[in-house]
Amino acid sequence: MGEAPPEAAGPTTRERLLQAAIGIAARQGQGAVTYRAVAAEAGVTHGLVRFYFGTRQAMLSEAFELAARRDAREAGLLSERLDDLGADFVRTISEHGERQILQYEYLISAVRGTAPLKDVGALYDFYAAQVGQTLRNIRVDDPDGSLAALVFAAFDGLVLQHAVYGDPERTERALARLRDVLRLLQGERD
């Protein structure tokens, strides 16, 4: 018998540890993310957690980046058609709210100076670049990237509103209105 293909093998130990850190941060706050807590949740020794990440801050930074990149990929910020922009956004933020909580808590920590602000800026740039590519794909002019920043800010705000209201239909309606605004800008080209 051969080995299972990589996609069937399941998450790596590092991914399990990061997922444990994300879950703990969402439920109890970043302060509760310790080597021991992550180890207990992942079912490993705390020495193994230290081995993988070295410092608690490195673990939090990596968990933040993993959460953000998964959200970006799954939400559909990068699309070929306007109707596909954010196609899975509401599902992603509804099913994986723990990732958004970690991201916002990390952002607040960074603004307060207890986490690297450059990490947050780099991820925001990544999100905005995906939106910017979508704008190019749908032929909406954005020569300086300010429209992509604005559209991403709308998505960012919708995540917070969704956390408050917990109403997928409300969030979908707001997202539909955002697409309508972009349609108007698309129409200016025609």
BELCOR-V702937 format. One record per residue. OMEGA is omega in radians with two decimals (999 if undefined). Layout:
OMEGA / OMEGA
//
This chain:
3.11 / 3.12 / 3.07 / 3.09 / -3.06 / -3.11 / 3.13 / -3.05 / -3.12 / -3.08 / 3.07 / 3.08 / 3.14 / 3.12 / 3.10 / 3.12 / 3.12 / 3.10 / 3.08 / 3.12 / 3.12 / -3.13 / 3.13 / 3.14 / -3.13 / -3.07 / -2.96 / -3.10 / -3.09 / -3.13 / -3.13 / -3.14 / 3.10 / 3.08 / -3.09 / -3.13 / 3.13 / 3.13 / -3.13 / -3.13 / -3.11 / 3.13 / 3.11 / 3.09 / -3.13 / 3.07 / 3.11 / 3.10 / 3.11 / 3.13 / -3.08 / -2.98 / 3.13 / 3.14 / 3.09 / -3.13 / 3.10 / 3.12 / 3.13 / 3.13 / -3.14 / 3.09 / 3.10 / -3.12 / 3.12 / -3.14 / -3.09 / -3.12 / 3.05 / 3.12 / -3.13 / -3.12 / -3.04 / -3.04 / 3.13 / 3.09 / 3.07 / -3.11 / 3.13 / -3.08 / -3.13 / -3.12 / 3.13 / 3.14 / -3.14 / -3.06 / -3.13 / -3.10 / -3.08 / 3.09 / -3.11 / -3.10 / 3.08 / -3.08 / -3.05 / -3.14 / 3.14 / 3.14 / 3.12 / 3.13 / 3.11 / -3.10 / -3.13 / 3.11 / 3.11 / 3.11 / 3.14 / 3.09 / -3.14 / 3.13 / 3.11 / 3.09 / -3.13 / 3.05 / -3.10 / 3.12 / 3.13 / 3.10 / -3.14 / 3.12 / 3.13 / 3.13 / 3.08 / 3.08 / 3.12 / 3.10 / -3.11 / 3.10 / 3.09 / 3.11 / 3.12 / 3.10 / 3.09 / 3.11 / 3.08 / -3.13 / -3.11 / 3.04 / 3.01 / -3.09 / 3.10 / -2.99 / -3.10 / 3.11 / -3.09 / 3.10 / 3.08 / 3.11 / 3.13 / 3.13 / 3.09 / 3.10 / 3.08 / 3.08 / -3.13 / 3.11 / 3.11 / 3.08 / 3.14 / 3.13 / 3.13 / 3.10 / -3.13 / -3.03 / -3.13 / -3.05 / -3.10 / -3.13 / 3.11 / -3.13 / 3.10 / 3.12 / 3.12 / 3.11 / 3.09 / 3.11 / 3.08 / 3.09 / 3.10 / 3.11 / 3.12 / 3.06 / 3.10 / 3.10 / 3.08 / -3.13 / 3.12 / 3.13 / -3.04 / 999
//
